[in-house]
Amino acid sequence: MNSGPVLTIAGSDSGGGAGLQQDLKVFTVLGSYGSSVVTALTAQNTIGVHAVDPVDPDFVGKQLDAVLEDIRPTAIKTGMLANAEIVEIVADRLGRHINKDTILVVDPVMVSKNGHRLLEQDAVDVLRTRLLPLADVFTPNIPEAEVLLGQRIQTLDEMRRGATDLLKIADCPSVILKGGHLRNQDPVDVLAREEGVLEITGTRVPTRHTHGTGCTFSAALLVFLARGLGIVNAAQKAKEFVTRAIRGAVPVGKGIGPTNPLSVIEDNIARYPVIEALEKAWKRLLPLPCRSLVPEVQMNLGYALPWASSVQDVAAFPGRIVGLEEGVARIRGPAYGVSSHVARIILTAMGHDRGYRSAMNIRYDLGYLKRAQDLGYSVAEFSRKDEPEKVKFKEGSTLVWGVKRAIEGAGMVPDIVHDAGDIGKEPIIRVLGHDPLEVVDKALRLAGFS
């Protein structure tokens, strides 16, 4: 459902990773028309904020009048407001122009990641007394909550109490206290409402490239609320969105790179091309007498979406590829989430080099390994005898452990990862590559097909 036009009132990030630039990216990716009011210009990059120049408050007011009188956004978010005068102007114009059906999300944006103050101290009281009572949702992170509450927040219990206290201070229907700053655990956001407190869990992505996460979250939350989702569902979907954007973060510059909202749609755009590439690779195998490639456990070929994070993001052949007479046959065409075996190989490889999105398991043959060396392929091996006991008894963990060990030993993602098996475990060669055609061609060369 179209959310109608939405508005961000925020600062400009010259590095493009946060502020109104990031808000507009999120709005576009989620299918909403975005307008913007600029409150401050910043000179910043991935290393930090080097200078801030607030926009004249009177001009902020003129921007607001122009947008609110004509475009009439159905949902509005505030980000960096810089100083008390701008907060006053924003609160005044919103109080004049918006009605009870207009959604307002306030993201306080008080301090940058490198500690640069983005909201002057005297503006905090004005934010609390003038703007927050107009809001539907208030979305501080832990450092911002600590400033507002005057106390440290270091545990989940303290987050729960903090979110409840902020609800009283903000005098608005909902507060979402974002928990990304809590160390040594997966991030948990705490949603506080009159009905009580709810925890919204997520998965921590192992990356330092998290610039713009707060803007990404609040912008996504705004769109989902504008679509008519309730606060709980909207908050959950916004957290899922920002997690995917962090996973697809862009490692530009020398410092902390920005989250990447576009990665969310890159996977959607790639869904059909991934299937199509597997079909083309299958047609390469089909006419050839290549049964010699098929191991006893049969064979499969997989291809992952660009930002794959689970088995459901990897396409392969249901029922595997089986030997038939001198060649191979398949049960059905490729589909997503049908082979946890090949998916785990690919996801492990992508954890080291995201370009390696395809893999295939083939029969273990010393002749193949010798030919791999002759062809100049990189080859890595792991031994199941070295497998830790705790890994052996955890379903699906052997492959992850083994492939990871081989990659780390090689210092790169190799063309070939193999193991000589163990009691009850067939020896296998795994061929890795950037796409299915590359993988199939490597495998065919191993088997003597030019």
PELINBEL-V69576 format. One record per run of one state. SS is the DSSP state (H for helix, E for strand, L for the rest). FROM is the first residue (numbers start at 1). LEN is the number of residues. If there is no record, write none. Layout:
# PELINBEL-V69576
ss = (SS:SS)
from = (FROM:FROM)
len = (LEN:LEN)
This chain:
# PELINBEL-V69576
ss = (L:E:L:H:L:E:L:E:L:H:L:E:L:E:L:H:L:E:L:E:L:E:L:E:L:H:L:E:L:E:H:L:H:L:E:L:E:L:E:L:E:L:H:L:H:L:E:L:H:L:H:L:E:L:E:L:H:E:L:E:L:E:L:E:L:H:L:E:L:H:L:E:L:H:L:H:L:H:L:E:L:E:L:E:L:E:L:H:L)
from = (1:6:14:19:30:34:45:49:55:57:71:75:79:82:83:84:98:103:107:111:112:117:118:119:120:121:135:137:139:141:142:150:156:171:174:179:188:194:196:202:211:212:213:227:231:248:258:259:262:287:291:294:299:300:301:305:311:314:318:321:325:327:331:334:337:340:351:358:364:366:375:379:382:384:387:389:393:397:411:416:420:422:423:425:426:428:434:436:447)
len = (5:8:5:11:4:11:4:6:2:14:4:4:3:1:1:14:5:4:4:1:5:1:1:1:1:14:2:2:2:1:8:6:15:3:5:9:6:2:6:9:1:1:14:4:17:10:1:3:25:4:3:5:1:1:4:6:3:4:3:4:2:4:3:3:3:11:7:6:2:9:4:3:2:3:2:4:4:14:5:4:2:1:2:1:2:6:2:11:4)
